[in-house]
Amino acid sequence: MADKKNNEDKYGALFVPAGVLTGVGVGFLINNIAAGTMIGLGVGFVIFATITVVKKK
């Protein structure tokens, strides 16, 4: 049987690929796709970590 805690963590993890895709879009706008992707990846991980910390309190 699936643990309820594991199901809650899935929603926070969705910010990582969302950040990457947003970063790719920004990269197209600034004509530097690699930089946009890395920025989006970093932002996605920061949001994921923030959500994880806030949920545990």
Phi, psi and omega in degrees: 000137183289139178281138183295325180298319180295324179291326179290327181290338182295327183291322177292326181291343179292343180287338180292304178293330177295321177295320179296314181295321176295320178297322177297318178298317177294323178299322175297321181292322182264006179061034175213086187294321182297315180295318179298321179295316180294320177296314179298321178296316178298316179296319178299317179292323179295316179295318178300314180295320180297315179296320180296317181292318182293322180294327185284344181278000000 
